[in-house]
Structure formats: C-alpha cells, structure tokens
Amino acid sequence: QVQLVESGGGLVQPGGSLRLSCAASGTIFSINAMGWYRQAPGKQRELVATIFSGDRTNYADSVKGRFTISRDNAKNTVTLQMNSLKPEDTAVYYCKAVISSRAYWGQGTQVTVSS
C-alpha cells in the first residue's frame, strides 16, 4: 500500500510565500508523476502543477511564474514552492502521485491567504 503525507500549509498574508511538501511511502516501484491539486469552497478540484518522470512540468495558468514544483526521486517527495500568494489561492491543497499507473491522494492541507 502507498501513503502520501502532506505538510506545510497554513495562513499567510497576500504576497507571502509557503512551501508544501508531500512524501510517498510504502511499496513503490515506479512513480510516473507527482503533483498538486487544490479545491476551494464551492469549487471543483483543479490541477495546480505536475512533475513527470524526466522532470517535465505542467502548471495551471493561474500559478505560472509564482509557483514552482520540484521532486526528489531518492526520497519520493514532491515540493510546491508558492510565492506571491493571492487570496484566490486559498484552498485545500492535495498531493497526487501516479505510481505503477495507479493514482494515490494525500489527505490535503489547508492554505489560507488573508490579511
């Protein structure tokens, strides 16, 4: 079984930064991709950023230039560095990993951007 554990959420003022981390543990042979999604109240879950094997990345237009996704293959972790945060970035952020073609989700971490 695979588990994803997220950390790093919290409350930050507009313009501030936060760093989210997600660690995958368990029986892991091959991680195809890792990424972050978010869900704001009353809205559907949406893609934020994904990093694929080979380090190709994909970002939502709303976060391009502000967020950076990175991955440590040796530790099976993915990190999302979020800069220049805006109130509209407020959401629960979920880590997702595709491992041996199966999708796994973390429990979510709250990010609140407010003055």
DSSP file (Angstrom, degrees, kcal/mol; ACC not computed):
  #  RESIDUE AA STRUCTURE BP1 BP2  ACC     N-H-->O    O-->H-N    N-H-->O    O-->H-N    TCO  KAPPA ALPHA  PHI   PSI    X-CA   Y-CA   Z-CA
    1    1 A Q              0   0    0      0, 0.0    26,-1.2     0, 0.0     2,-0.4   0.000 360.0 360.0 360.0 152.0    0.0    0.0    0.0
    2    2 A V  E     -A   26   0A   0     24,-0.2     2,-0.4    97,-0.0    24,-0.2  -0.921 360.0-167.6-116.7 138.9    1.1    3.6   -0.7
    3    3 A Q  E     -A   25   0A   0     22,-2.5    22,-2.4    -2,-0.4     2,-0.5  -0.974   6.8-157.8-124.8 141.8    0.6    6.6    1.6
    4    4 A L  E     -A   24   0A   0    101,-0.4     2,-0.5    -2,-0.4   103,-0.5  -0.978   8.8-169.3-116.7 128.8    1.0   10.3    0.8
    5    5 A V  E     -A   23   0A   0     18,-2.1    18,-2.3    -2,-0.5     2,-0.2  -0.972   6.0-161.1-123.0 120.6    1.6   12.7    3.7
    6    6 A E  E     +A   22   0A   0     -2,-0.5     2,-0.3    16,-0.2    16,-0.2  -0.628  13.0 170.3 -97.8 156.3    1.5   16.4    3.0
    7    7 A S  E     +A   21   0A   0     14,-2.2    14,-2.7    -2,-0.2   102,-0.1  -0.981  41.9  63.9-154.6 160.6    2.9   19.2    5.2
    8    8 A G        +     0   0    0     -2,-0.3    11,-0.4     1,-0.2    14,-0.0   0.416  59.5 133.1 108.5  -1.7    3.5   22.9    5.0
    9    9 A G        +     0   0    0     12,-0.1     2,-0.3     9,-0.1    -1,-0.2  -0.154  23.5 114.6 -72.6 175.6    0.1   24.6    4.8
   10   10 A G  E     -d  111   0B   0    100,-1.2   102,-2.8    99,-0.1     2,-0.4  -0.983  61.9 -45.8 157.9-165.3   -1.0   27.5    6.9
   11   11 A L  E     +d  112   0B   0     -2,-0.3     2,-0.3   100,-0.2   102,-0.2  -0.859  52.1 167.2-104.1 132.7   -2.1   31.1    7.0
   12   12 A V  E     -d  113   0B   0    100,-2.6   102,-2.1    -2,-0.4     3,-0.1  -0.988  33.5-112.6-143.8 150.8   -0.1   33.7    5.1
   13   13 A Q    >   -     0   0    0     -2,-0.3     3,-2.3   100,-0.2    72,-0.2  -0.456  51.4 -80.4 -78.7 155.3   -0.6   37.3    4.1
   14   14 A P  T 3  S+     0   0    0      0, 0.0    72,-0.2     0, 0.0    -1,-0.1  -0.296 121.3  27.5 -53.8 136.8   -1.1   38.3    0.4
   15   15 A G  T 3  S+     0   0    0     70,-3.3    69,-0.6     1,-0.3    71,-0.1   0.284 100.7 117.0  90.6  -9.9    2.2   38.5   -1.3
   16   16 A G    <   -     0   0    0     -3,-2.3    69,-2.4    69,-0.2     2,-0.3  -0.074  57.6-120.7 -82.9-174.7    3.8   36.0    1.0
   17   17 A S        -     0   0    0     66,-0.2     2,-0.3    67,-0.2    66,-0.2  -0.931  21.1-179.1-130.8 151.5    5.2   32.5    0.4
   18   18 A L  E     - B   0  82A   0     64,-2.2    64,-3.2    -2,-0.3     2,-0.5  -0.977  15.8-146.0-143.2 155.0    4.6   29.0    1.6
   19   19 A R  E     - B   0  81A   0    -11,-0.4     2,-0.4    -2,-0.3    62,-0.2  -0.982  12.4-163.0-126.4 120.3    6.2   25.7    0.8
   20   20 A L  E     - B   0  80A   0     60,-2.7    60,-2.7    -2,-0.5     2,-0.3  -0.814   6.5-168.7-101.4 141.7    4.2   22.5    0.6
   21   21 A S  E     -AB   7  79A   0    -14,-2.7   -14,-2.2    -2,-0.4     2,-0.4  -0.954   6.8-169.0-128.5 150.8    5.8   19.0    0.8
   22   22 A C  E     -AB   6  78A   0     56,-2.0    56,-2.2    -2,-0.3     2,-0.5  -0.988   4.5-163.7-140.5 127.7    4.5   15.6    0.1
   23   23 A A  E     -AB   5  77A   0    -18,-2.3   -18,-2.1    -2,-0.4     2,-0.4  -0.947   7.2-151.7-116.1 130.4    6.2   12.3    0.9
   24   24 A A  E     +A    4   0A   0     52,-2.7     2,-0.3    -2,-0.5   -20,-0.2  -0.830  20.7 174.2 -98.8 135.7    5.2    9.0   -0.6
   25   25 A S  E     +A    3   0A   0    -22,-2.4   -22,-2.5    -2,-0.4     2,-0.3  -0.934  32.1  51.4-137.5 161.9    5.8    5.8    1.4
   26   26 A G  E    S-A    2   0A   0     -2,-0.3     2,-1.1   -24,-0.2   -24,-0.2  -0.845 101.7  -6.4 116.2-153.7    5.1    2.1    1.1
   27   27 A T  S    S+     0   0    0    -26,-1.2     2,-0.5    -2,-0.3    -2,-0.1  -0.710  73.5 167.8 -85.7 101.8    5.6   -0.3   -1.7
   28   28 A I        +     0   0    0     -2,-1.1     3,-0.1     1,-0.1    -2,-0.1  -0.960  17.6 157.3-125.0 116.6    6.9    2.0   -4.5
   29   29 A F  S    S+     0   0    0     -2,-0.5     2,-0.3     1,-0.3    -1,-0.1   0.797  74.5   4.0-101.2 -41.9    8.4    0.6   -7.7
   30   30 A S        -     0   0    0      0, 0.0    70,-2.2     0, 0.0     2,-0.7  -0.922  56.1-154.7-153.4 120.3    7.9    3.4  -10.2
   31   31 A I  E     -E   99   0B   0     -2,-0.3    68,-0.3    68,-0.2     3,-0.1  -0.859  10.4-176.5 -95.7 114.3    6.5    6.9   -9.7
   32   32 A N  E     -     0   0B   0     66,-2.8    21,-1.9    -2,-0.7     2,-0.3   0.878  66.4 -16.1 -76.7 -39.4    5.2    8.1  -13.1
   33   33 A A  E     -EF  98  52B   0     65,-1.2    65,-2.9    19,-0.2     2,-0.3  -0.985  52.7-158.7-162.1 154.1    4.2   11.6  -11.9
   34   34 A M  E     +EF  97  51B   0     17,-2.3    17,-3.1    -2,-0.3     2,-0.3  -0.982  26.6 149.3-135.1 149.6    3.6   13.6   -8.8
   35   35 A G  E     -EF  96  50B   0     61,-2.7    61,-2.6    -2,-0.3     2,-0.4  -0.960  36.9-107.1-165.0-178.8    1.6   16.8   -8.5
   36   36 A W  E     +EF  95  49B   0     13,-2.9    12,-2.8    -2,-0.3    13,-1.7  -0.978  23.8 179.9-127.7 136.9   -0.6   19.2   -6.6
   37   37 A Y  E     -EF  94  47B   0     57,-2.8    57,-3.0    -2,-0.4     2,-0.3  -0.834  11.0-155.5-122.5 164.7   -4.3   19.9   -6.9
   38   38 A R  E     -EF  93  46B   0      8,-2.4     8,-3.0    -2,-0.3     2,-0.4  -0.990   7.7-161.2-143.6 155.1   -6.5   22.3   -4.9
   39   39 A Q  E     -E   92   0B   0     53,-2.2    53,-2.3    -2,-0.3     6,-0.2  -0.952   7.6-162.6-139.5 117.3  -10.1   22.7   -4.0
   40   40 A A    >   -     0   0    0      4,-0.4     3,-2.2    -2,-0.4    51,-0.1  -0.592  45.7 -75.3 -91.3 158.5  -11.6   25.9   -2.8
   41   41 A P  T 3  S+     0   0    0      0, 0.0    -1,-0.1     0, 0.0     3,-0.1  -0.296 119.0   6.7 -55.8 129.7  -15.0   26.0   -1.1
   42   42 A G  T 3  S+     0   0    0      1,-0.3     2,-0.3    -3,-0.1    -3,-0.0   0.519 113.6 100.0  77.1   5.5  -17.8   25.5   -3.5
   43   43 A K  S <  S-     0   0    0     -3,-2.2    -1,-0.3     1,-0.0     2,-0.1  -0.808  75.3-102.6-122.0 162.8  -15.5   24.8   -6.4
   44   44 A Q        -     0   0    0     -2,-0.3    -4,-0.4     1,-0.1     2,-0.2  -0.451  46.3 -92.8 -78.8 155.6  -14.2   21.7   -8.2
   45   45 A R        -     0   0    0     -6,-0.2     2,-0.3    -2,-0.1    -6,-0.2  -0.477  51.2-167.0 -65.7 136.3  -10.8   20.3   -7.5
   46   46 A E  E     -F   38   0B   0     -8,-3.0    -8,-2.4    -2,-0.2     2,-0.2  -0.932  24.0-102.2-131.3 152.8   -8.3   21.7  -10.0
   47   47 A L  E     +F   37   0B   0     -2,-0.3   -10,-0.2   -10,-0.2     3,-0.1  -0.485  32.5 173.5 -69.9 137.1   -4.8   21.0  -11.2
   48   48 A V  E     -     0   0B   0    -12,-2.8    12,-2.6     1,-0.4     2,-0.3   0.759  63.7 -25.0-105.2 -55.9   -2.1   23.3   -9.8
   49   49 A A  E     -FG  36  59B   0    -13,-1.7   -13,-2.9    10,-0.2    -1,-0.4  -0.984  52.0-163.3-160.8 149.7    1.1   21.7  -11.0
   50   50 A T  E     -FG  35  58B   0      8,-2.4     8,-2.1    -2,-0.3     2,-0.4  -0.989   4.2-160.6-136.2 145.1    2.5   18.3  -12.1
   51   51 A I  E     -FG  34  57B   0    -17,-3.1   -17,-2.3    -2,-0.3     6,-0.2  -0.996  15.4-159.3-127.3 128.7    6.0   17.0  -12.5
   52   52 A F  E >   -F   33   0B   0      4,-3.1     3,-2.3    -2,-0.4     4,-0.3  -0.532  37.5 -77.2-101.4 165.5    6.6   13.9  -14.6
   53   53 A S  T 3  S+     0   0    0    -21,-1.9     3,-0.3     1,-0.3    -1,-0.1  -0.438 126.1  40.3 -58.5 134.7    9.4   11.4  -14.7
   54   54 A G  T 3  S-     0   0    0      1,-0.1    -1,-0.3    -2,-0.1    -2,-0.0   0.366 126.7 -93.2  95.5  -2.9   12.2   13.2  -16.6
   55   55 A D  S <  S+     0   0    0     -3,-2.3     2,-0.3     1,-0.2    -2,-0.2   0.647  72.4 155.9  70.4  18.2   11.3   16.4  -14.7
   56   56 A R        -     0   0    0     -3,-0.3    -4,-3.1    -4,-0.3     2,-0.3  -0.604  27.5-156.3 -71.0 138.1    8.9   17.7  -17.3
   57   57 A T  E     -G   51   0B   0     -2,-0.3     2,-0.3    -6,-0.2    -6,-0.2  -0.805  17.8-165.8-120.6 159.5    6.5   20.1  -15.5
   58   58 A N  E     -G   50   0B   0     -8,-2.1    -8,-2.4    -2,-0.3     2,-0.3  -0.991  10.8-171.5-143.6 133.5    3.0   21.4  -16.1
   59   59 A Y  E     -G   49   0B   0     -2,-0.3   -10,-0.2   -10,-0.2     2,-0.2  -0.933  28.8-111.2-127.4 148.4    1.3   24.4  -14.4
   60   60 A A    >>  -     0   0    0    -12,-2.6     3,-1.6    -2,-0.3     4,-0.9  -0.509  35.4-119.3 -66.6 145.9   -2.1   25.9  -14.3
   61   61 A D  G >4 S+     0   0    0      1,-0.3     3,-0.5     2,-0.2    -1,-0.1   0.845 111.0  63.4 -57.7 -33.3   -2.1   29.3  -16.0
   62   62 A S  G 34 S+     0   0    0      1,-0.2    -1,-0.3     3,-0.0   -14,-0.0   0.675 111.3  35.1 -68.8 -16.5   -3.2   31.0  -12.7
   63   63 A V  G X> S+     0   0    0     -3,-1.6     4,-2.3   -15,-0.2     3,-2.3   0.458  82.1 127.1-116.3  -3.3    0.0   30.0  -10.9
   64   64 A K  T << S+     0   0    0     -4,-0.9     4,-0.1    -3,-0.5    -3,-0.0  -0.313  81.1  15.5 -59.0 134.4    2.6   30.2  -13.7
   65   65 A G  T 34 S+     0   0    0      2,-0.4    -1,-0.3     1,-0.1     3,-0.1   0.274 125.8  59.8  85.2 -11.4    5.6   32.4  -12.7
   66   66 A R  T <4 S+     0   0    0     -3,-2.3    17,-2.0     1,-0.2     2,-0.3   0.704  98.1  51.4-114.9 -35.2    4.6   32.2   -9.0
   67   67 A F  E  <  -C   82   0A   0     -4,-2.3    -2,-0.4    15,-0.2     2,-0.4  -0.805  59.9-166.1-109.1 147.6    4.6   28.5   -8.1
   68   68 A T  E     -C   81   0A   0     13,-2.3    13,-3.0    -2,-0.3     2,-0.4  -0.991   5.0-157.7-134.2 126.9    7.5   26.0   -8.7
   69   69 A I  E     +C   80   0A   0     -2,-0.4     2,-0.3    11,-0.2    11,-0.2  -0.836  17.7 170.7-103.1 140.7    7.1   22.3   -8.4
   70   70 A S  E     -C   79   0A   0      9,-2.3     9,-2.6    -2,-0.4     2,-0.4  -0.941  15.7-149.2-144.4 166.3   10.2   20.0   -7.8
   71   71 A R  E     -C   78   0A   0     -2,-0.3     2,-0.6     7,-0.2     7,-0.2  -0.994  11.2-153.6-143.1 141.7   10.8   16.4   -6.9
   72   72 A D  E >>> -C   77   0A   0      5,-2.5     5,-1.8    -2,-0.4     4,-1.0  -0.923  12.4-171.8-114.3 102.0   13.4   14.4   -5.0
   73   73 A N  T 345S+     0   0    0     -2,-0.6     3,-0.2     1,-0.2    -1,-0.1   0.833  82.7  57.1 -66.1 -32.5   13.4   10.9   -6.6
   74   74 A A  T 345S+     0   0    0      1,-0.2    -1,-0.2     2,-0.1    -2,-0.0   0.837 117.7  33.2 -67.6 -31.3   15.6    9.4   -3.9
   75   75 A K  T <45S-     0   0    0     -3,-0.5   -51,-0.3     2,-0.1    -1,-0.2   0.430 103.7-125.6-104.5  -1.0   13.2   10.4   -1.2
   76   76 A N  T  <5 +     0   0    0     -4,-1.0   -52,-2.7    -3,-0.2     2,-0.3   0.915  64.6 137.0  55.4  45.3    9.9   10.0   -3.1
   77   77 A T  E   < -BC  23  72A   0     -5,-1.8    -5,-2.5   -54,-0.2     2,-0.4  -0.888  41.0-161.0-122.7 154.0    8.9   13.6   -2.3
   78   78 A V  E     -BC  22  71A   0    -56,-2.2   -56,-2.0    -2,-0.3     2,-0.4  -0.995  10.1-161.9-131.9 140.5    7.4   16.5   -4.2
   79   79 A T  E     -BC  21  70A   0     -9,-2.6    -9,-2.3    -2,-0.4     2,-0.5  -0.946   8.5-159.0-125.7 141.8    7.5   20.1   -3.2
   80   80 A L  E     -BC  20  69A   0    -60,-2.7   -60,-2.7    -2,-0.4     2,-0.6  -0.956   7.8-160.9-121.5 111.1    5.5   23.1   -4.2
   81   81 A Q  E     -BC  19  68A   0    -13,-3.0   -13,-2.3    -2,-0.5     2,-0.6  -0.827  11.0-165.3 -90.9 119.9    7.1   26.5   -3.6
   82   82 A M  E     +BC  18  67A   0    -64,-3.2   -64,-2.2    -2,-0.6     2,-0.3  -0.927  11.6 173.1-114.7 116.6    4.4   29.1   -3.7
   83   83 A N        +     0   0    0    -17,-2.0   -66,-0.2    -2,-0.6   -67,-0.2  -0.751  59.2  24.0-116.0 164.4    5.4   32.8   -4.0
   84   84 A S  S    S-     0   0    0    -69,-0.6    -1,-0.2    -2,-0.3   -67,-0.2   0.901  84.3-160.7  49.5  48.3    3.4   36.0   -4.4
   85   85 A L        -     0   0    0    -69,-2.4   -70,-3.3    -3,-0.2   -69,-0.2  -0.267   7.3-158.6 -66.0 145.2    0.3   34.3   -2.9
   86   86 A K    >   -     0   0    0    -72,-0.2     3,-2.3   -71,-0.1     4,-0.2  -0.834  31.9-109.5-120.0 157.3   -3.1   35.8   -3.6
   87   87 A P  G >  S+     0   0    0      0, 0.0     3,-1.8     0, 0.0    26,-0.4   0.843 117.7  63.2 -54.8 -32.6   -6.4   35.4   -1.7
   88   88 A E  G 3  S+     0   0    0      1,-0.3   -48,-0.0   -48,-0.0    -3,-0.0   0.547  88.5  69.8 -73.0  -4.6   -7.7   33.4   -4.6
   89   89 A D  G <  S+     0   0    0     -3,-2.3    -1,-0.3    24,-0.1     2,-0.2   0.516  71.1 120.2 -83.4  -6.3   -5.0   30.8   -3.9
   90   90 A T    <   +     0   0    0     -3,-1.8     2,-0.3    -4,-0.2    22,-0.2  -0.423  40.8 106.0 -62.5 125.0   -6.9   29.9   -0.7
   91   91 A A  E    S- H   0 111B   0     20,-2.0    20,-2.7    -2,-0.2     2,-0.6  -0.969  76.3 -79.2-178.5 170.9   -7.9   26.2   -0.9
   92   92 A V  E     -EH  39 110B   0    -53,-2.3   -53,-2.2    -2,-0.3     2,-0.5  -0.869  48.2-146.5 -88.5 126.7   -7.2   22.8    0.4
   93   93 A Y  E     -EH  38 109B   0     16,-3.2    16,-2.1    -2,-0.6     2,-0.4  -0.836  12.9-163.3-101.7 129.6   -4.2   21.5   -1.5
   94   94 A Y  E     -E   37   0B   0    -57,-3.0   -57,-2.8    -2,-0.5     2,-0.4  -0.917  11.9-139.5-116.5 136.5   -3.9   17.8   -2.3
   95   95 A C  E     -E   36   0B   0     -2,-0.4    11,-2.4   -59,-0.2     2,-0.4  -0.733  20.8-169.0 -88.1 140.4   -0.9   15.8   -3.3
   96   96 A K  E     -EI  35 105B   0    -61,-2.6   -61,-2.7    -2,-0.4     2,-0.4  -0.995   5.7-173.7-131.5 138.9   -1.4   13.2   -6.0
   97   97 A A  E     -EI  34 104B   0      7,-2.3     7,-2.5    -2,-0.4     2,-0.7  -0.998  16.3-150.9-131.6 137.1    1.0   10.5   -7.1
   98   98 A V  E     +EI  33 103B   0    -65,-2.9   -66,-2.8    -2,-0.4   -65,-1.2  -0.927  25.1 178.0-105.3 111.1    0.7    8.1  -10.0
   99   99 A I  E >   -EI  31 102B   0      3,-3.0     3,-1.6    -2,-0.7   -68,-0.2  -0.963  68.9 -14.8-122.8 120.1    2.6    5.0   -9.0
  100  100 A S  T 3  S-     0   0    0    -70,-2.2    -1,-0.2    -2,-0.5   -69,-0.1   0.902 129.7 -55.3  50.8  43.2    2.7    2.0  -11.3
  101  101 A S  T 3  S+     0   0    0    -71,-0.2     2,-0.4     1,-0.2    -1,-0.3   0.584 116.6 113.2  69.4  14.1   -0.2    3.6  -13.2
  102  102 A R  E <   -I   99   0B   0     -3,-1.6    -3,-3.0     2,-0.0     2,-0.4  -0.943  62.7-129.6-117.0 140.0   -2.4    3.9  -10.1
  103  103 A A  E     -I   98   0B   0     -2,-0.4     2,-0.3    -5,-0.2    -5,-0.2  -0.706  23.1-175.4 -93.5 136.5   -3.4    7.2   -8.6
  104  104 A Y  E     -I   97   0B   0     -7,-2.5    -7,-2.3    -2,-0.4     2,-0.3  -0.955   7.2-155.8-127.3 147.9   -3.0    8.0   -4.9
  105  105 A W  E     -I   96   0B   0     -2,-0.3  -101,-0.4    -9,-0.2    -9,-0.2  -0.929  10.0-133.5-125.1 147.2   -4.1   11.1   -3.0
  106  106 A G        -     0   0    0    -11,-2.4  -101,-0.1    -2,-0.3     3,-0.1  -0.304  34.0-104.6 -83.8 179.2   -3.0   12.7    0.2
  107  107 A Q        -     0   0    0   -103,-0.5   -13,-0.1     1,-0.1  -102,-0.1   0.636  62.7-112.4 -84.4 -14.3   -5.4   13.9    2.9
  108  108 A G        -     0   0    0    -13,-0.1     2,-0.4     1,-0.0   -14,-0.2   0.109  19.8-130.8  98.2 148.6   -5.0   17.6    2.0
  109  109 A T  E     - H   0  93B   0    -16,-2.1   -16,-3.2  -102,-0.1     2,-0.3  -0.999  23.0-119.7-137.5 136.2   -3.5   20.6    3.7
  110  110 A Q  E     - H   0  92B   0     -2,-0.4  -100,-1.2   -18,-0.2     2,-0.5  -0.558  23.2-171.8 -80.7 132.4   -5.2   24.0    4.1
  111  111 A V  E     -dH  10  91B   0    -20,-2.7   -20,-2.0    -2,-0.3     2,-0.5  -0.992   5.7-176.0-120.5 122.7   -3.7   27.1    2.6
  112  112 A T  E     -d   11   0B   0   -102,-2.8  -100,-2.6    -2,-0.5     2,-0.7  -0.978   9.3-167.7-123.2 123.7   -5.3   30.4    3.6
  113  113 A V  E     +d   12   0B   0     -2,-0.5     2,-0.3   -26,-0.4  -100,-0.2  -0.927  34.5 131.2-112.5 109.9   -4.1   33.7    2.1
  114  114 A S              0   0    0   -102,-2.1    -2,-0.1    -2,-0.7   -28,-0.0  -0.995 360.0 360.0-158.6 148.3   -5.6   36.6    4.0
  115  115 A S              0   0    0     -2,-0.3  -102,-0.1  -102,-0.2    -1,-0.1   0.416 360.0 360.0 -94.0 360.0   -4.6   39.8    5.7
